[in-house]
Amino acid sequence: MLPFIARRGLQGAVLLIIVSFISFAVMNLAPGNAMQTFINPRMSPQEISRAETALGIDKPVPLQYLSWVSNLAQGNFGYSVRNGESVTALLKQRAGPTLLLTLTSFVLIVVLALGIGIYSAARPYSIIDYLSTMLVFAGISIPSFFFGLSLIYLFSVQLGWFPTSGFENYSADHQGWALLFDRLWHMVLPVCVLTLTGTASILRHVRSSVSEALRQDYVRTARSKGVGEVSILFKHALRNGLIPVVTLLGLSLPAFFAGSVITETIFAWPGMGRLLVDSVFARDYPVSMAINTITAVLVIVGSLVADVLYGLIDPRVRLES
């Protein structure tokens, strides 16, 4: 196990370097830079040139990348071009709301996808199975931005049940439980958007994997020996059908981290997804690179965790080989 993790860690480090360089190069290939975004029309070309030299954005892209990697090796993501604030401090401010939103959605997705998928596989052509099929079609077909705007229009504008945006009611002086419930109230609509889209993509794989496992010979053998249906479903079919599902779950968390960009923008959620959108429009490359790097790390770690879980779920998988 340890040699496998070390080998995959080394591969992940090389992949991270390649991904970071490509991201850095693509961002610098875009027309304009941060100085042109915040330029003062009264500034002279000499003043603009001095500012670009101070920021280091007048150097060739490879030299800028090496400087960025050198700072990153020291644990420094650099400073925001917009306000001069430390990128690390900005990420700390936005990480909490994003983790609260994505982890809550991820837990609901796992519970709903596994629960509904297992029941649909065990009871095909039932009402729950038909409803789950409709849920899958709706989650895959409806764009997240349209679903989010529809929820805002119905439950916030028309009915007034939930707030339209934000993380909390900043005008109210909340403390303790009142603050907690206020934040949970603001979370309902964005969590619904992320949960629907995430559940739809995983639920169909759970149902198909468990259904296929229930048709295998070892399940018939277990039934012929008098093993109970619940034991067959969870101990045999589910465990053998979890391999493709684990792959999706291992990669879904970083995907939600990146995919929450649209949801956070629609609901004005003060998370890292919205910070990424603001930094891209402002040509704030240090912030954009930091978020892209964190997302790439999460993808690599999620893939490694999924590979490790293979050996725990199915003893036939030998990671050392």
C-alpha positions in Angstrom: 0.0 0.0 0.0 2.7 2.5 1.0 4.8 2.0 -2.2 1.6 2.5 -4.3 0.7 5.7 -2.5 4.3 7.0 -2.8 4.3 6.2 -6.5 1.0 7.8 -7.1 2.1 10.8 -5.1 5.1 11.3 -7.3 3.0 11.0 -10.4 0.5 13.5 -9.0 3.3 16.0 -8.3 4.5 15.8 -11.9 0.9 16.1 -13.2 0.4 19.1 -10.9 3.4 20.9 -12.3 2.2 20.3 -15.9 -1.3 21.5 -15.1 -0.1 24.6 -13.3 2.1 25.6 -16.1 -0.6 25.1 -18.7 -3.0 27.2 -16.6 -0.5 29.9 -16.1 0.3 30.0 -19.8 -3.3 30.1 -20.9 -4.1 33.0 -18.4 -1.2 35.0 -19.7 -2.2 34.4 -23.3 -5.5 36.2 -22.7 -5.5 39.7 -24.1 -4.7 42.5 -21.5 -3.5 42.3 -18.0 -4.4 43.5 -14.5 -2.9 46.9 -15.1 -5.1 47.4 -18.2 -8.1 46.4 -16.2 -7.5 49.0 -13.4 -5.8 51.6 -15.5 -6.3 55.2 -14.8 -6.8 57.1 -18.0 -4.7 59.9 -16.6 -1.7 57.7 -16.0 1.2 58.2 -18.4 2.8 55.2 -20.3 5.9 55.6 -18.2 3.9 55.2 -15.0 2.1 52.1 -16.4 5.4 50.6 -17.4 6.8 51.2 -13.9 3.8 49.6 -12.3 4.0 46.5 -14.6 7.7 46.2 -13.7 6.9 46.4 -10.0 4.3 43.6 -10.4 6.6 41.5 -12.6 4.1 41.1 -15.4 6.4 42.6 -18.0 8.7 39.5 -17.8 8.4 36.5 -20.2 5.8 33.9 -19.2 8.4 31.2 -18.2 10.2 33.6 -15.8 6.9 34.7 -14.3 6.0 31.0 -13.8 9.3 30.2 -12.1 8.8 33.2 -9.8 5.3 32.0 -9.0 6.5 28.4 -8.3 9.3 29.7 -6.1 6.9 31.7 -4.0 4.5 28.7 -3.9 7.3 26.4 -2.6 7.6 28.8 0.4 3.8 28.6 1.0 3.1 32.0 -0.5 0.4 32.3 -3.2 1.4 35.9 -3.8 -0.7 39.0 -3.5 -3.9 40.1 -5.1 -3.4 42.7 -7.9 -6.8 44.3 -7.2 -6.3 45.2 -3.5 -2.8 44.1 -2.6 -4.2 41.6 0.0 -2.5 38.3 0.6 -4.0 35.6 -1.6 -3.7 33.1 1.3 -5.8 35.5 3.5 -8.4 35.8 0.8 -8.6 32.0 0.4 -9.0 31.5 4.2 -11.9 34.0 4.2 -13.7 32.2 1.3 -12.8 28.6 2.1 -15.3 28.3 5.0 -18.5 29.2 3.1 -17.4 27.0 0.1 -16.7 24.0 2.3 -19.9 24.4 4.2 -21.9 24.5 0.9 -20.1 21.7 -0.9 -19.7 19.3 2.0 -23.4 19.6 3.0 -24.3 19.0 -0.6 -21.9 16.1 -0.9 -23.3 14.3 2.2 -26.8 14.7 0.9 -25.8 13.4 -2.6 -24.2 10.3 -1.1 -27.2 9.5 1.1 -29.8 10.1 -1.6 -27.8 8.5 -4.5 -27.0 5.3 -2.5 -30.4 5.1 -0.8 -32.6 5.7 -3.9 -30.2 3.8 -6.2 -30.1 0.7 -4.0 -33.9 0.7 -3.6 -34.5 1.2 -7.3 -32.2 -1.7 -8.2 -33.8 -4.0 -5.6 -37.4 -2.9 -6.7 -37.2 -2.2 -10.4 -40.3 -0.7 -12.1 -41.7 0.5 -8.8 -42.9 4.0 -8.2 -39.6 5.0 -6.5 -37.8 3.6 -9.5 -39.8 5.7 -12.0 -39.5 8.8 -9.8 -35.7 8.3 -9.5 -35.5 8.0 -13.3 -37.4 11.3 -13.6 -35.0 12.8 -11.1 -32.0 11.7 -13.1 -33.4 13.1 -16.3 -34.2 16.4 -14.6 -30.8 16.7 -13.0 -28.9 16.0 -16.1 -31.1 18.1 -18.5 -31.7 21.2 -16.5 -28.8 23.6 -16.3 -27.7 24.6 -12.8 -28.0 28.3 -13.5 -31.6 27.9 -14.8 -32.6 25.7 -11.9 -31.1 28.2 -9.4 -32.8 31.2 -11.0 -36.1 29.3 -11.0 -35.8 28.5 -7.3 -35.0 32.1 -6.6 -38.0 33.3 -8.6 -40.5 30.8 -7.0 -39.4 30.5 -3.4 -37.8 33.9 -2.8 -39.5 36.4 -5.1 -43.0 34.9 -5.3 -43.4 33.1 -2.0 -40.8 34.9 0.1 -39.8 31.8 2.0 -36.0 32.0 1.5 -33.5 34.8 0.9 -32.5 35.5 -2.6 -28.7 35.6 -2.0 -26.0 36.0 0.5 -24.4 34.0 3.4 -26.3 35.6 6.2 -28.4 38.6 7.1 -25.7 41.1 7.8 -28.2 43.8 8.9 -29.3 41.7 11.8 -27.2 41.3 14.9 -27.1 37.5 15.2 -25.2 35.4 17.7 -25.1 31.8 18.6 -28.1 29.6 17.5 -29.8 32.6 15.7 -26.7 33.0 13.5 -26.6 29.3 12.8 -30.2 29.1 11.7 -29.9 32.2 9.6 -27.0 30.7 7.7 -28.8 27.4 7.3 -31.8 29.3 5.9 -29.5 31.0 3.3 -28.0 27.6 2.4 -31.3 25.9 1.4 -31.6 27.0 -2.2 -27.9 26.7 -3.2 -27.7 23.3 -1.6 -30.8 22.2 -3.5 -29.2 23.2 -6.8 -25.9 21.3 -6.1 -27.7 18.3 -4.6 -30.0 17.8 -7.6 -27.3 18.0 -10.2 -24.9 15.8 -8.2 -27.4 13.2 -7.2 -28.6 12.7 -10.8 -25.1 11.9 -12.1 -24.3 9.4 -9.4 -27.7 7.8 -8.8 -27.9 6.2 -12.3 -24.5 4.6 -11.8 -25.5 3.2 -8.4 -28.7 1.7 -9.8 -27.0 0.2 -12.9 -24.1 -1.2 -10.9 -26.2 -2.8 -8.2 -28.7 -4.1 -10.8 -25.9 -5.8 -12.7 -24.5 -7.3 -9.5 -27.9 -8.7 -8.5 -27.9 -10.7 -11.8 -24.5 -12.4 -11.1 -24.1 -16.1 -10.4 -22.8 -15.5 -6.8 -26.1 -13.8 -5.9 -28.1 -16.7 -7.2 -25.8 -19.0 -5.2 -26.4 -16.9 -2.1 -30.1 -17.0 -2.6 -30.0 -20.8 -3.1 -28.2 -21.1 0.2 -31.0 -19.2 2.0 -29.2 -15.9 2.6 -31.6 -13.1 3.3 -32.3 -10.4 0.7 -31.0 -7.6 2.9 -27.7 -9.4 3.4 -27.5 -10.2 -0.4 -28.2 -6.6 -1.3 -25.8 -4.9 1.1 -23.1 -7.5 1.7 -22.8 -8.9 -1.8 -24.4 -6.8 -4.5 -23.6 -3.3 -3.1 -20.1 -4.1 -2.2 -19.3 -5.6 -5.6 -21.1 -2.8 -7.4 -19.4 0.1 -5.6 -16.2 0.1 -7.7 -17.5 2.5 -10.4 -19.4 4.5 -7.9 -16.3 5.0 -5.7 -14.5 6.5 -8.8 -17.3 9.0 -9.2 -17.4 9.9 -5.5 -13.7 10.3 -5.4 -13.8 12.8 -8.2 -17.1 14.4 -7.4 -15.9 16.4 -4.4 -13.3 18.4 -6.3 -15.7 18.6 -9.2 -18.3 20.2 -6.8 -15.6 22.5 -5.5 -15.0 23.8 -9.0 -18.6 23.4 -10.1 -19.9 25.6 -7.3 -18.7 28.6 -9.4 -22.1 29.0 -11.1 -24.1 28.4 -8.0 -22.1 30.7 -5.8 -22.3 33.4 -8.5 -26.1 33.1 -8.8 -26.7 33.2 -5.1 -24.0 35.7 -4.3 -22.4 33.2 -2.0 -19.1 34.5 -0.6 -17.1 31.4 -1.5 -14.1 30.5 -3.6 -16.2 29.9 -6.7 -17.4 33.5 -6.7 -13.9 34.7 -5.9 -12.6 32.8 -8.9 -15.1 34.5 -11.2 -14.2 38.0 -9.8 -10.5 37.3 -10.2 -10.9 36.2 -13.8 -12.8 39.3 -14.8 -10.3 41.5 -13.0 -7.3 39.7 -14.5 -6.2 38.9 -11.0 -4.0 36.0 -12.0 -2.4 35.2 -8.5 -5.9 34.5 -7.1 -7.0 32.5 -10.2 -3.8 30.5 -10.1 -4.2 29.7 -6.4 -7.8 28.4 -6.8 -6.9 26.4 -9.9 -3.9 24.8 -8.1 -6.1 23.9 -5.1 -8.7 22.4 -7.4 -6.0 20.3 -9.2 -4.6 19.1 -5.9 -8.1 18.0 -4.9 -8.6 16.1 -8.1 -5.3 14.3 -7.6 -6.0 13.5 -4.0 -9.6 12.4 -4.8 -8.3 10.0 -7.5 -5.7 8.6 -5.0 -8.4 8.1 -2.3 -10.6 6.3 -4.8 -7.8 3.9 -5.8 -7.1 3.1 -2.1 -10.7 2.4 -1.5 -10.8 -0.1 -4.3 -8.5 -2.4 -2.2 -10.7 -2.0 0.9 -14.0 -2.7 -1.0 -12.7 -5.5 -3.2 -9.9 -7.7 -1.7 -9.2 -9.0 -5.3 -7.7 -5.6 -6.1 -4.0 -5.6 -5.4 -2.6 -2.0 -5.5 1.0 -3.1 -5.2 0.8 -4.9 -8.5 
